[in-house]
C-alpha cells in the first residue's frame, strides 16, 4: 500500500482565511488612526474580516455546493410552509430554555452587557434572517426533516416523529453556542477595544509597550474569529455542526479553560502558577528581554494562525469539518501546543524567585494546566475520529508531523479506533 504524500484536503482554504485576517488587521489600524472606539468600531472590524472569506468561500470555493451541506441546488426548490413553521417552532423551543437560563443564572449579569447590547441592536434582524434562512434552506435539503423539525413535532405532541440521537446532538450543539457565544462577544469587545485604545506613546527599546500592543492585537484577532465562528454556523456555508462532543470528560476539560470556571481553577486554591514573569526577570537586559518576548510572540502567532485556519468554522466541542492546512499541516493541536509553551515562557514558574518550594509548586500547577489541555486534545481526537478524514490525517501526522518523534511515547501516538 502506497503511503499518501500529503494529508487529506482541508475543509477550509488557509490562504482565503489569511486574506480575511489581513483585511481585519488593516481595518483595526485604520480605525485606530481615526480614533474610532466603541461597539460600532468592533462591528466594523468583524464585518471587514468576514466579508473576504465569505465572498471567496461562496464565489470561488463554492462551499454551498459541497455534498456535506446536505443541500441540492440543482433541483427546483421544494419549500413546505407547514414544515418551515414547524422548524421555526423547533428553533423557538431551542432558544426558550437558553433565554430562561440567562435570566435565572446570576452569572449572566452586568459583565455580559456587551452581549445583551448586541441582542438589543440586532435581535429583530436576526429573527427576520432566521425566517428567511429556514425557507431558503428547507427547499434545497435532501433530508428536510432535521432536528429543528423533529423538535417542532415534539412540541406539537408528535414525539414519534423525532429521533433521540438527532435531538441529543442538537441540544449539545446549541449548549456549546449558548455558553461560548456570550463569552466571546464580551472577549471580542474588550480585546478590540483594547487595541483601538492602546497608547503606543513612549514605546521604546527599553520597555515592552510595543510587545504588549502586538500581544493585544493577536488575541483580539483570535477572539474575533472565534466569535464569528459561533455566529456563522450555517448549513448553506458548510459551516454547520456535524456533531458535538458526546462525553462528559470532553465537556469538563473544555469548560475548565474558560470563565467562570477558569476563575475558580486558577485561583490561589488550585492551579495558580504565578511566577516571577519574564519582564521582571530580564529587567536591565533589554536585548535578552526582547529576544524572549519575540519567542513568546512567535508562539502566540502560531496560536492565532491556528484560529485563522478555521475561517468561519471556529467552535469548541464541535466537529465542523477537518482542518489539515495552515499550522495543522505541521502538527496536530498547534494552538494548544503553542499556547501552553508560551505560558512557561511568560510566567517562568520554575525560577525560584521566592524560593525553590514556591517554584516547584508553581511549576506543578502549570503542569496541571498542561494536563487539562492534553485531555482536551485527547477527547477532541476521540470525537473527531468518528470522521474517516480525521483518522487519515492523524495517521499521516504519526509519520510526517513535526512532533512525530513523540509517537515513541505510547499515550502520545495516535491509534485509529477499531472499525
VOGU-3710 file (C-alpha; in Angstrom, 3 decimals, decimal comma):
1> xxxxxxxxxx> 0,000/0,000/0,000  1,409/3,403/-1,025  1,565/5,932/1,791  0,000/9,308/0,947  2,482/12,124/0,336  0,168/14,756/1,839  -2,579/14,904/4,465  -6,248/14,853/3,398  -7,703/18,026/1,902  -8,697/20,599/4,496
11> xxxxxxxxxx> -12,275/21,801/4,855  -11,035/25,400/4,598  -8,620/27,363/2,441  -5,885/28,799/4,642  -4,916/31,421/2,061  -8,518/32,672/1,867  -8,770/32,802/5,659  -5,443/34,574/5,955  -6,596/37,194/3,454  -9,633/37,893/5,620
21> xxxxxxxxxx> -7,421/38,175/8,695  -5,146/40,660/6,943  -8,168/42,756/5,986  -9,344/42,659/9,599  -5,886/43,690/10,793  -5,753/46,557/8,299  -9,207/47,666/9,389  -8,082/47,764/13,019  -5,213/50,084/12,132  -7,485/52,334/10,071
31> xxxxxxxxxx> -9,911/52,532/12,980  -7,025/53,349/15,322  -5,869/56,124/13,007  -9,391/57,573/13,047  -9,615/57,200/16,845  -12,738/55,070/16,434  -13,904/53,223/19,524  -16,982/51,541/20,911  -19,308/48,774/19,699  -19,687/50,227/16,201
41> xxxxxxxxxx> -15,931/50,054/15,600  -15,906/46,454/16,841  -18,692/45,510/14,424  -16,872/47,214/11,537  -13,683/45,275/12,278  -15,564/41,963/12,489  -17,519/42,530/9,265  -14,352/43,564/7,439  -12,705/40,310/8,481  -15,711/38,203/7,496
51> xxxxxxxxxx> -16,594/39,543/4,046  -13,474/38,472/2,090  -13,714/34,915/3,466  -17,460/34,762/2,917  -17,205/36,036/-0,662  -14,337/33,756/-1,675  -15,831/30,722/0,063  -19,074/31,122/-1,887  -17,904/32,531/-5,223  -14,606/30,678/-5,643
61> xxxxxxxxxx> -14,674/27,606/-3,397  -18,456/27,242/-3,799  -18,792/25,744/-0,344  -22,589/25,864/-0,561  -22,463/23,121/-3,213  -20,473/20,628/-1,174  -22,141/17,304/-0,527  -21,508/17,764/3,211  -24,090/20,577/3,295  -26,892/18,117/2,558
71> xxxxxxxxxx> -28,263/20,591/0,007  -29,079/20,107/-3,669  -29,080/23,354/-5,633  -29,679/21,659/-8,984  -33,292/20,866/-8,280  -36,276/23,182/-8,062  -36,931/24,483/-4,545  -39,425/22,386/-2,616  -40,482/24,715/0,180  -43,142/23,350/2,516
81> xxxxxxxxxx> -44,698/26,173/4,548  -46,007/23,881/7,279  -42,633/22,206/7,586  -40,902/25,589/7,813  -43,298/26,745/10,525  -42,601/23,527/12,416  -38,862/24,201/12,158  -39,324/27,741/13,431  -41,293/26,343/16,342  -38,373/23,976/16,981
91> xxxxxxxxxx> -35,984/26,940/16,892  -38,154/28,811/19,401  -38,232/25,703/21,564  -34,437/25,607/21,406  -33,934/29,251/22,335  -36,537/29,423/25,110  -34,668/27,356/27,743  -31,418/29,157/26,861  -33,091/32,531/27,422  -34,549/31,251/30,689
101> xxxxxxxxxx> -31,106/30,117/31,857  -29,611/33,530/31,038  -32,367/35,157/33,073  -32,100/32,819/36,064  -28,333/32,372/36,429  -26,639/35,274/38,265  -23,523/34,720/36,140  -25,201/36,433/33,180  -25,376/39,876/34,691  -23,546/43,131/34,070
111> xxxxxxxxxx> -20,303/41,537/32,874  -22,194/40,247/29,813  -23,617/43,672/28,970  -21,862/43,758/25,533  -23,719/40,571/24,596  -27,076/41,967/25,692  -26,321/45,107/23,702  -25,697/43,030/20,578  -29,020/41,241/21,044  -30,811/44,535/21,600
121> xxxxxxxxxx> -29,372/46,042/18,433  -29,598/43,048/16,128  -32,234/40,784/17,674  -35,046/41,699/15,270  -32,753/41,451/12,252  -31,556/38,026/13,404  -35,153/36,894/13,811  -36,039/38,007/10,289  -32,899/36,339/8,952  -33,863/33,074/10,680
131> xxxxxxxxxx> -37,241/33,032/8,927  -35,719/33,698/5,507  -32,884/31,250/6,075  -35,197/28,401/7,084  -37,351/28,978/4,000  -34,322/29,098/1,694  -32,573/26,039/3,047  -35,660/23,907/3,595  -36,440/23,817/-0,108  -32,983/22,514/-1,025
141> xxxxxxxxxx> -32,398/19,987/1,760  -32,064/16,344/0,805  -33,434/15,424/4,226  -35,564/18,381/5,368  -36,827/16,643/8,493  -33,886/17,851/10,549  -33,582/18,279/14,318  -35,475/21,597/14,252  -38,422/19,945/12,523  -38,259/16,982/14,899
151> xxxxxxxxxx> -38,259/19,219/17,959  -41,147/21,189/16,497  -43,067/17,950/16,086  -42,350/17,029/19,705  -43,718/20,405/20,806  -46,796/19,680/18,674  -47,220/16,456/20,656  -45,916/14,126/17,963  -42,814/12,635/19,622  -42,946/9,604/17,339
161> xxxxxxxxxx> -41,536/11,803/14,534  -38,324/12,535/16,467  -35,079/10,614/16,641  -33,498/10,727/20,071  -29,928/10,826/18,733  -30,742/13,802/16,495  -32,317/15,780/19,321  -29,463/14,951/21,706  -26,898/16,172/19,171  -28,983/19,271/18,522
171> xxxxxxxxxx> -29,146/20,052/22,247  -25,397/19,604/22,701  -24,518/21,822/19,746  -26,784/24,617/20,985  -25,471/24,266/24,533  -21,986/24,896/23,130  -23,180/28,055/21,406  -25,217/29,192/24,411  -22,171/29,018/26,667  -19,406/30,261/24,376
181> xxxxxxxxxx> -21,076/32,926/22,237  -21,847/35,413/25,053  -18,378/34,829/26,456  -16,596/35,524/23,189  -18,730/38,557/22,389  -17,522/40,067/25,673  -13,927/39,000/24,955  -14,080/40,499/21,474  -15,473/43,795/22,725  -12,744/44,020/25,328
191> xxxxxxxxxx> -9,820/42,910/23,160  -10,651/45,024/20,110  -11,410/47,957/22,376  -8,005/47,428/23,957  -6,273/47,519/20,562  -8,145/50,610/19,394  -7,427/52,487/22,607  -3,867/51,256/23,187  -1,454/54,100/23,823  1,802/53,474/21,983
201> xxxxxxxxxx> 3,284/56,806/23,060  6,519/56,235/24,848  7,183/52,853/23,239  10,931/52,330/23,332  13,504/49,573/23,176  13,906/49,901/26,934  10,282/48,967/27,587  7,868/46,356/26,258  4,978/48,613/25,294  5,196/47,501/21,643
211> xxxxxxxxxx> 5,266/43,850/22,758  2,072/44,336/24,740  0,405/46,028/21,770  1,244/43,142/19,443  0,115/40,667/22,108  -3,195/42,534/22,475  -3,687/42,567/18,697  -3,021/38,845/18,350  -5,643/37,948/20,906  -8,107/40,496/19,508
221> xxxxxxxxxx> -7,960/38,740/16,137  -8,190/35,349/17,831  -11,366/36,062/19,795  -12,859/37,944/16,853  -12,696/34,902/14,583  -13,843/32,668/17,399  -16,953/34,830/17,804  -17,537/34,850/14,056  -17,353/31,062/14,075  -20,077/30,727/16,690
231> xxxxxxxxxx> -22,334/33,174/14,858  -21,935/31,784/11,326  -22,832/28,178/11,963  -24,861/27,772/8,773  -25,528/24,761/6,576  -25,605/26,953/3,480  -21,918/27,830/4,093  -20,954/24,274/5,045  -20,020/25,676/8,469  -22,771/23,824/10,310
241> xxxxxxxxxx> -22,117/21,487/13,228  -21,666/17,891/12,147  -21,561/16,648/15,734  -20,922/17,908/19,263  -18,693/16,363/21,919  -20,644/13,411/23,358  -18,688/12,747/26,582  -18,765/14,401/29,981  -14,950/14,384/30,236  -14,689/16,300/26,968
251> xxxxxxxxxx> -17,082/18,947/28,250  -15,443/19,239/31,676  -11,892/19,776/30,416  -13,078/22,274/27,790  -15,239/24,326/30,141  -12,484/24,410/32,767  -10,422/26,578/30,417  -12,982/29,404/30,286  -14,688/31,766/32,673  -16,371/31,436/35,056
261> xxxxxxxxxx> -14,839/28,003/35,674  -11,280/29,095/34,911  -11,528/31,801/37,545  -12,074/29,083/40,141  -9,433/26,688/38,813  -6,710/29,349/38,511  -7,469/30,847/41,910  -4,965/30,534/44,771  -6,807/27,397/45,867  -5,953/25,308/42,804
271> xxxxxxxxxx> -3,789/25,690/39,679  -2,216/29,048/40,427  1,085/29,161/38,578  2,258/32,739/39,092  5,987/33,118/38,541  8,388/35,981/38,555  7,476/36,780/34,927  9,974/37,288/32,127  9,642/41,088/32,154  10,870/41,349/35,722
281> xxxxxxxxxx> 13,400/38,539/35,452  15,163/40,068/32,428  14,867/43,676/33,605  18,015/45,576/32,758  18,877/43,183/29,903  16,934/44,731/27,032  18,317/42,559/24,224  17,650/39,326/26,085  14,229/40,503/27,229  13,226/41,384/23,648
291> xxxxxxxxxx> 14,549/38,051/22,345  12,414/36,279/24,961  9,410/38,451/24,083  9,959/37,602/20,409  9,826/33,892/21,207  6,543/34,408/23,080  5,050/36,380/20,188  6,169/33,679/17,747  4,265/31,074/19,775  1,243/33,354/20,023
301> xxxxxxxxxx> 1,494/33,886/16,265  1,243/30,129/15,705  -1,727/30,100/18,048  -3,617/32,797/16,152  -2,724/31,265/12,763  -4,366/28,078/14,000  -7,511/30,119/14,683  -7,312/31,630/11,182  -7,202/28,103/9,763  -10,798/27,648/10,934
311> xxxxxxxxxx> -12,014/30,575/8,842  -15,714/30,863/9,666  -15,811/27,489/11,438  -14,253/28,019/14,865  -16,077/26,328/17,709  -15,124/24,427/20,822  -16,535/20,965/21,435  -17,898/20,506/17,914  -16,951/18,912/14,608  -17,463/21,338/11,713
321> xxxxxxxxxx> -15,045/19,836/9,222  -11,447/18,624/9,470  -8,561/21,099/9,263  -5,319/19,897/7,679  -3,678/23,129/6,472  -2,008/26,169/7,997  -0,326/25,174/11,277  -2,364/21,946/11,191  -0,241/20,908/8,198  2,718/20,518/10,549
331> xxxxxxxxxx> 1,244/19,171/13,774  -1,976/18,227/15,465  -3,285/20,701/18,053  -0,894/23,548/17,129  -2,913/26,079/19,152  -2,715/24,011/22,337  0,993/23,289/21,873  1,890/26,937/21,218  -0,347/28,351/23,953  0,956/26,025/26,650
341> xxxxxxxxxx> 4,603/26,617/25,736  4,029/30,385/25,771  2,743/30,247/29,353  6,017/28,714/30,519  7,949/31,489/28,803  5,689/34,273/30,079  5,476/33,328/33,751  8,769/31,444/34,349  7,220/29,457/37,224  10,404/27,398/37,613
351> xxxxxxxxxx> 12,513/30,418/38,622  12,994/30,322/42,430  12,114/33,972/42,936  10,565/33,226/46,335  12,472/30,030/46,974  12,536/26,557/45,461  9,401/25,384/47,221  7,236/28,048/45,555  8,955/27,427/42,209  8,159/23,717/42,414
361> xxxxxxxxxx> 4,552/24,412/43,408  4,065/26,900/40,549  5,659/24,526/38,034  3,441/21,658/39,146  0,391/23,936/38,903  1,248/24,879/35,316  1,859/21,219/34,548  -1,666/20,645/35,842  -2,974/23,196/33,336  -0,960/21,463/30,611
371> xxxxxxxxxx> -2,623/18,173/31,572  -6,055/19,787/31,193  -5,147/20,824/27,638  -3,709/17,386/26,937  -7,048/15,877/27,965  -8,823/18,395/25,729  -6,689/17,227/22,822  -7,336/13,551/23,552  -11,108/13,957/23,932  -11,242/16,025/20,737
381> xxxxxxxxxx> -9,311/13,334/18,882  -11,689/10,674/20,147  -14,656/12,741/18,992  -13,215/13,648/15,573  -12,084/10,080/14,971  -15,664/9,268/14,047  -14,784/11,002/10,775  -12,523/8,899/8,474  -10,874/12,109/7,238  -9,553/12,848/10,711
391> xxxxxxxxxx> -8,307/9,285/11,115  -6,360/9,590/7,862  -4,997/12,979/8,936  -3,899/11,802/12,388  -2,236/8,671/10,996  -0,421/10,842/8,468  0,774/13,053/11,316  2,178/9,988/13,076  4,611/9,642/10,187  5,119/13,214/8,943
401> xxxxxxxxxx> 4,264/15,705/11,716  6,925/17,924/13,255  6,346/16,204/16,585  6,344/12,684/15,142  9,197/11,710/17,467  6,631/11,754/20,290  4,966/8,686/18,772  7,543/6,621/20,674  5,596/7,502/23,812  2,600/5,125/23,783
411> xxxxxxxxx> -0,039/7,572/25,048  1,135/10,287/22,606  0,905/8,136/19,485  -2,393/8,331/17,642  -4,136/4,981/17,298  -7,074/4,657/14,936  -10,284/3,398/16,533  -11,311/-0,172/15,688  -13,562/-0,413/12,653
//
